[in-house]
Amino acid sequence: MNRRDALSLTALTLGGTIIGSEMFLSGCTSKKTLPTGQADALLLDEVGETILPETADSPGAKAANIGEFMFTIVNDCYNPEEEKLFFDGLKKLEETASQQYSSNFAALSAEDKHELLLALDKEAKEEGKVHYFTMLKQLTIWGYFTSEPGCTKALRYNPVPGRYEGCIPYEKGDKAWG
């Protein structure tokens, strides 16, 4: 199983367990506008593209404007503690990139970005509590697979579904249904 298939299965199983889902499910309310914006959305695009890169079969997270999606959800739907954790984490991500590679995250090579995010993923798993990188991954998967490019190009899309057929054989390499 490749990484994209694993992430799509993870997205399907997460459902409502996404961090911040209680705010989303109870209704998003537009609070304040944080002193961030376009620069953060561009950074989030780069992080999302590293998590879900473009392949020959499907577009990457940038094609879904994942940064704008993440910024909007965090700004409008996360509680203040989650917002602070998320945006402080973005600052920490940039500081780590600067310390380890003497460059900002967006300017790193694809290999360096991947290496940095793998280290953050390991850190998040070892911490055992809510971590900003877990939020980044969840929002990337959620935003990508609910976007037009993610749903129509990465998944098997049927705009007008027919009758239910529960016994359709799965062939290795088939896309999941969107």
C-alpha positions as a printed Julia matrix, in Angstrom:
178×3 Matrix{Float64}:
   0.0    0.0     0.0
   1.42   3.39   -0.91
   1.34   6.48    1.27
  -1.53   8.17   -0.58
  -3.76   5.08   -0.17
  -2.89   4.87    3.51
  -3.73   8.53    4.02
  -7.05   8.19    2.19
  -8.02   5.24    4.41
  -6.96   7.24    7.47
  -9.14  10.13    6.33
 -12.13   7.84    5.99
 -11.64   6.33    9.43
 -11.04   9.65   11.2
 -14.52  10.94   10.47
 -15.46  13.21   13.36
 -12.37  12.57   15.46
 -10.49  15.48   13.95
  -9.07  17.9    16.48
 -11.46  20.8    16.78
 -14.4   18.75   15.54
 -16.58  19.66   18.53
 -16.42  23.3    17.46
 -17.04  22.38   13.83
 -19.95  20.09   14.64
 -21.56  22.62   16.98
 -21.36  25.32   14.32
 -18.48  27.49   13.27
 -18.57  31.04   14.44
 -16.3   33.64   13.02
 -14.39  35.04   15.96
 -11.53  37.34   15.34
  -9.05  37.58   12.55
  -5.64  36.58   13.76
  -2.61  38.72   12.96
  -1.64  36.16   10.34
  -2.99  35.45    6.91
  -1.57  35.04    3.44
   1.95  34.22    4.62
   0.61  31.46    6.87
  -1.62  30.13    4.09
   1.42  29.9     1.77
   3.41  28.09    4.48
   0.49  25.72    5.04
   0.37  25.06    1.28
   4.02  24.0     1.41
   3.48  21.75    4.42
   0.37  20.23    2.84
   2.18  19.61   -0.44
   4.95  17.82    1.45
   2.38  15.6     3.19
   0.37  14.95   -0.01
   2.63  15.7    -2.98
   1.56  15.76   -6.59
   1.88  12.42   -8.35
   1.39  11.26  -11.91
  -2.12  10.08  -10.97
  -3.37  12.96   -8.86
  -2.69  16.59   -7.96
  -1.06  17.54   -4.69
  -2.41  19.47   -1.74
  -1.43  22.84   -3.25
  -3.91  22.23   -6.09
  -6.63  22.08   -3.43
  -5.54  25.4    -1.85
  -5.01  23.47    1.35
  -3.35  26.39    3.14
  -6.41  28.6     2.77
  -8.64  25.74    3.94
  -6.52  25.07    7.04
  -6.24  28.74    7.91
 -10.01  29.21    7.63
 -10.89  26.15    9.71
  -8.4   27.0    12.46
  -9.41  30.66   12.53
 -13.16  30.05   12.45
 -13.7   26.7    14.14
 -10.94  25.93   16.62
 -11.2   27.03   20.24
  -8.65  29.62   21.44
  -6.32  27.03   22.99
  -6.23  24.95   19.78
  -5.67  28.08   17.7
  -2.76  29.12   19.86
  -1.23  25.64   19.72
  -1.6   25.56   15.92
  -0.17  29.0    15.16
   2.59  28.7    17.77
   3.44  25.38   16.1
   3.77  27.09   12.72
   6.25  29.5    14.25
   8.11  26.58   15.81
   8.19  24.82   12.43
   9.8   27.85   10.8
  12.27  28.23   13.7
  13.24  24.56   13.41
  13.77  24.89    9.65
  15.89  27.98   10.24
  17.99  26.33   12.97
  18.54  23.0    11.21
  18.78  24.15    7.58
  19.49  27.92    7.79
  16.45  28.58    5.62
  12.7   29.0     5.89
  10.52  25.94    5.27
   9.31  27.0     1.81
  12.89  27.36    0.51
  13.98  23.88    1.63
  14.49  21.06   -0.85
  11.75  18.42   -1.05
  14.01  15.96    0.77
  14.73  18.39    3.62
  11.02  19.25    3.97
  10.16  15.55    4.12
  12.91  14.86    6.66
  11.78  17.74    8.87
   8.14  16.65    8.8
   9.1   13.04    9.58
  10.95  14.29   12.66
   7.88  16.33   13.71
   5.63  13.32   13.16
   7.88  11.22   15.4
   7.88  13.98   18.02
   4.07  14.19   17.91
   3.71  10.42   18.4
   6.17  10.37   21.29
   4.54  13.31   23.07
   1.24  11.48   23.46
  -0.85  14.66   23.66
  -2.32  17.02   21.08
   0.49  18.28   18.88
   0.35  20.94   16.19
   1.77  18.56   13.59
  -1.11  16.15   14.2
  -3.45  19.06   13.52
  -1.56  19.86   10.3
  -1.83  16.28    9.07
  -5.51  15.95    9.93
  -6.44  19.22    8.28
  -4.39  18.35    5.18
  -6.15  15.01    4.75
  -9.58  16.44    5.49
  -9.17  19.46    3.24
  -7.62  17.53    0.37
 -10.12  14.69    0.19
 -13.08  17.07    0.43
 -11.73  19.4    -2.27
 -12.57  19.15   -5.94
  -9.11  17.96   -7.04
  -8.88  15.48   -4.17
 -12.36  14.09   -4.63
 -12.46  13.97   -8.41
  -8.84  13.12   -9.27
  -7.39  11.27   -6.27
 -10.54   9.31   -5.54
 -12.86   7.41   -7.88
 -15.56  10.02   -8.45
 -19.11   9.33   -9.57
 -21.13  12.56   -9.74
 -24.47  10.74  -10.08
 -24.33   7.49   -8.17
 -26.57   4.65   -9.27
 -27.9    1.8    -7.23
 -25.93   0.32   -4.37
 -23.82  -2.68   -5.31
 -22.08  -4.12   -2.27
 -20.08  -6.78   -4.11
 -17.95  -4.79   -6.54
 -14.56  -6.5    -6.7
 -11.57  -4.41   -5.71
  -8.55  -4.61   -7.95
  -5.12  -3.67   -6.61
  -4.41  -0.06   -7.57
  -8.09   1.0    -7.79
  -8.88   4.36   -6.26
 -11.22   4.62   -3.27
 -14.7    6.0    -3.89
 -15.17   9.73   -3.28
